[in-house]
Amino acid sequence: MPQRTRADDPPPPARAPLRPDAHRRDATDVADSLAVIPAMGLATTDAERRAADWGANELAEPARRPQWLRLLDQFRSWLIGILVAAAVVAGVIGEVKDALVITVVLLINATIGYLQERRAERSLEALRHMLVPTARVRRDGQERTIPAGTLVPGDIVLLEAGDRIPADGRLAVAETVEAAEAALTGESHPVAKSTAPTAADGDEPVPVAERTGMLFMNTALTRGRAEMIVTATGMRTEVGAIAEALRTGAEPPSPLQVQMDSLGRRLAAVSGVAVAAYALVALLRGEEPADLALRAVALAVAAIPEGLPAVLALTLALGVYRMARRGAIVKRLASVETLGSATVVCSDKTGTLTMNEMTARALWTAGRDHEVTGEGYDTTGTVLTADGADADVRDAVLPFALCNDARRTADGVIGAPTEAALMVLAAKAGLDAEPRAHMPRTGEVPFDPAVKYMATFHRGVDGRTVVHAKGAVDVLLDRCTHVLTEHGPALLDTERRREVTDAARRMGSQGLRVLGAATATVDRANPHEVRGLTLTAVAGIADPPRPQARDAVALARDAGVTVKMITGDHADTATAIARELGITGDVVSGTELARMTDDELADRIEDVGVFARVAPEHKVTLVRALARRGHIVAMTGDGVNDAAALRAAHIGVAMGVTGTDVAKEAADMVLTDDDFSTIVRAIREGRSIYDNIVTFVRFQLSTNVGAILTLLATVLAGMPAPMSAIQLLWVNIIMDGPPAMALAVDPPRDNVMRRPPRPPGERILNARRLAAVTRSGAVMAAGTLAVFAGARHLTDSATATTMAFTTFVLFQLCNALAARSEDGPVLGRHQLHNRTLWICLAVVLTLQVVAVQAPLAQGVFDTVALGPAQWAICLATAVTVLLTEHAWRAAHTRHGRRAAPALAP
C-alpha cells in the first residue's frame, strides 16, 4: 500500500463521488458516467491521472496531539488549579515541605490519568489496518493485482467468495453473490446481491442495508463471483464517513468530571472566603505580615482536600482492576463511574444481545409443528414434537443437508450462516455428519436472488436422479405438486397449500427467517425444469438471544436502567428478539427515523424500545437525542457501524471477541467475554465507586471544615492557634493517606442495584451532604477548642497544643467510620465489612502515638508527651462525632417513620 499521508500534508480534493446515486441506476449507466468499459477496465495512464486527482484509497490520518499536551490535560480542572496555586504560594513563602507534598500528590494523579488514557485515540488507526492490501482489477484489458490503496473510481474490481471488498462499488456482474455486511449495517445474515438497480420512492434515501446492487469497503463476499465498478474510495466510502465522524466527533465529559469541576469551584470560593476573613481579622489584630502569610497558607491547605485527586484516581483505578478481572477492560478511568450513572443502555442486536450464530428454532413437517432445541452452531439439541417427545424427521430435513454448501468439522460448521444453521438442524435430527458422502452431487442450480431457491442433483440408488431444493416457501410451492404428510406424499391441494403457508406465516410473525425444503425423483437432471417436487419441511431460523442477556436486561430494569435495541436488522426480527429479552416499547424503523426532526425524536424516544433498519448515522442521532433528554447514555456494539456512536455516547462498550478493532478502539470499555451481563456488573461497580467517592468527599471535607472553623474561631476569640502549621500538614498527610485509601475500597452497599440511577444533574456535595459535613466539622471544631481551652487553664501551652492536635487527629479516626454511610445507623455490623479500613485506622493511631510520645518526633511536630488521663480525654472527646452522627440519624429515622402515615392519601 502506498505511504500514508501525514496530518500536515494537504488533503486530497474533497470531491463527491461521480455517481452518488449508483445504487439507483443501471451498471452500464454508472460505467458511462465514470468513462470506463467494464470489459477493458481503465487505461493505466487514466488510472494514474485519477489517482492524482482523487487521492489514495485510504483513510485520512488525524493530527496527533503531542504527548506532553496530553499530560498537561490532566491538570485542567479547578481543583487541580487551586492546589497548584497553593503549592506555588507555599514555596514562595518558604514552606517547602507543604509545596513538595502538594506537588507529589498532583504528579501522582496526573501520571495515573495519563497512563490510563494514553491508548484512547486509536480508532482511525484500526480502520486503516482493516484495509485489504491488494485488489484484483482489470486494466488495459488485462487482469492485474495492484495495491488496494491505488484504486480509483472507475476501476473494475474482480471478486470471489472469501474476498474482502477494497472500496465501494456498483455490481456489474453478480453470479449468486452474497455479502456479509454485519460489521457495517448490523444485518445478521449475508445479503443477497444482484446487478439490478435498487427501487426507491422518489428522493427518499435508501438505507445502506437495502442497496443490493452495491458492495462496500471492509465487508466480505461470502458467496459467488462478482465484478464491481468502483464508485468511491478512501474517505468518500461508507466506512470513510464513519471515520470522518470519529475524527470530528467529541467525547462528552463524564458526570464525575462535571461534578468534580463544580466541587473545585465551590471549594475555591469557600477557601477564598475563609482565607480573606482570617486575613482581615488577623490584620485588625496587628499580626506580622510574614506570620499572617504562613497561617493563611496553612488555612488554605486545610480548606482544600489536596488528597482528593489522588484518591479519586486510585478509586477509579481499583475499579478498573476489579472490572478487568470480571471480563471488562476499561480504557478511561472515569468510564467505570460513568457507567454506574447510566440511565439508558443502547445495545446493538447482532453479536451483542444475540449469539451471531443463526439457529433453527422451529420446524413444520407432515402437518405438525416441532420445536428445535439448542443454540448456535453447537449440535447439542434435538427436534421435539408438541408433547415433548423426540421426532423422527430425518427424511423431511434431508434436503436441507444435501442442498447445502456448508460443512461440519471438528471445530464447528464452516459456511454461510443460514446454511450452517440448516446443517446443524440436520445433525440434531440424527443425520450423519456428512450425508453428501452417501449421495454425491451430480449437478446444481446455484442460489439466485432472482429465483429465490437452490437445487442440487444426486444419483439415486436405482440409477435415477434425486432433486433436493431449498428456498422461499412460496417459490417452492409453485414448483411442488405434493406435500409430505404423516402417511407419505399427498397431493398439494388448496387446503394443504393453505396449511403450509399458515405454518410459514406463524414462523415469520415470530421474527424467524423461513425456508422450505423439497425433493423429487426424476429420470434425468434438468436444471431448467425443477418441478414436480414434494414439499417436505418448513424451517424457521433466527439469531438467538444470548442466554445471559435475558437476565442482564431484567437486572438492568430492576436498577432503573432502560435497555434500547438499535439494529440494522428487520423490524419483525428485532421485535421478536426484543420480546424474548424483555425489552419493551414501540418499534421505529430507520425510514421513520429519517423523517423525524430532532424535536420530534426527542419527544418520542422515551417510548421507543427498538430501532430497526437503522444506518450508522442514525445511531449517533439517537445517542444525542437521549443526551438531550438528560440521559447518561451507554452504547454497546461490535461493528464498524457502531464506532461513531460509541464515541458519541457518554460511555462506549465494545465486544472483545466478535467486535472489530475499530469498535474496540472507539469504545471506553471492551468486554472480553462479549457477555451483556458484564455490563450490569459494571453498572454495579460504577455505582459502588461513586458511593466510595462520596464517602471520601464527606470524610475529607468535614476534616477541612473542622480545621477552618477551629482556626477562625481562635483568631476571632483572640486565642493563639491550637495547632502549628506542621501539625496541620501532618493532619492532611495522614488523613489523605491510609484512611482515605481504605474508604476507596469499601465493598458495595446492599441496596446498590435496588435503587434508580442518581439524577444526572445531582451534585456530589448536595444540600444534605453539605449539612452532614458542616455538622461533623462543627462538632470536631467545638471539641478541639474545648480541649484546647481547658488544657490551657490546667497545663502549659505546649501540652494544650499537643492535646488539641491529638484530639483533632482522633476525631478523624471516628469521622472515617461516621462517613461510611449516608442512611441508617452509624454503628452496626456494616462497620466490620472493611478490614482494610480498620488496619489503616490502627496504623494512623500508632503514628500519632509516635508523633506525640517519641522524643525524636516531638522535635519535628512541636509536641510533648501526654499521660494516660490526657489521652483518655482526647479519645472521649473524639468519639462525640460518632455518637452525635448516630443520634442525629436515629432521630431523623424516627421522625420519618412518624411522618409517613400523614403523607398517605
DAGI-V931571 format. One line per field, one symbol per residue. psi: psi as a letter, one per 20 degrees, with the letter a starting at -180 (. if undefined). Layout:
# DAGI-V931571
psi = ???
This chain:
# DAGI-V931571
psi = qrpqqrhiqpqrpmqqqhmhkhiirqhhgggghjlqohhhaqqghghhghhhghrqmrqppqpppqhhhhghhijmqggghghggggggghhjjmhgggggggggghgghgggghhjhjiljghghghhipqhrqproqkjqpqprphijqqpiqoppqrpiqppirqrpphpoolpqpojhhgiiphqqppqriqqpqqocjpqpqhijmijqqqpjaqpiqaqqppopiqrciirghhhghhhhhiqqpqqqhhggghgggggghgggggggggggggghhhikqqhghggghggggghhhpniiggghgggghghggghhhijjppphpgihghghhjphpoopqgpifhrikoppphqppqkjqqqpprqqbjpjorrpqrhjjqpqnkghhjghhhhmpirqprhibppaqgghgghghghghijqrhmhihhmqpirqoqpphhikrqqqpqprhjirppppqqapghghhijqirqprijapqpnagghghgghgghhgghijjqppqqqqrqprhqpniimnrkrophqpqpqroqqphhhghgggggghjjpppppoqirqggghggghghijprrrpprhghhhiqrhggghhihhiphpoqlqrghhggggghghhhjjqopppqrirhiighhhhhrhppoqphgiqqhggghhrhppoijkohhhghhhgggghgggghgggggggghhgggggghgghghhhikqrpiqrhhhghgggghhidggghhhikpqqqhjhjjqrqqphjpqhmagghhgggggggggggggghggggghhhharhggggghgggghghhhghhhhhiiqhqrqgoahhiiinhhghgghhgggghhgghghpgghhhgjlrqqqrgghggggghghihhghghghghgghggghhhhghhiq.
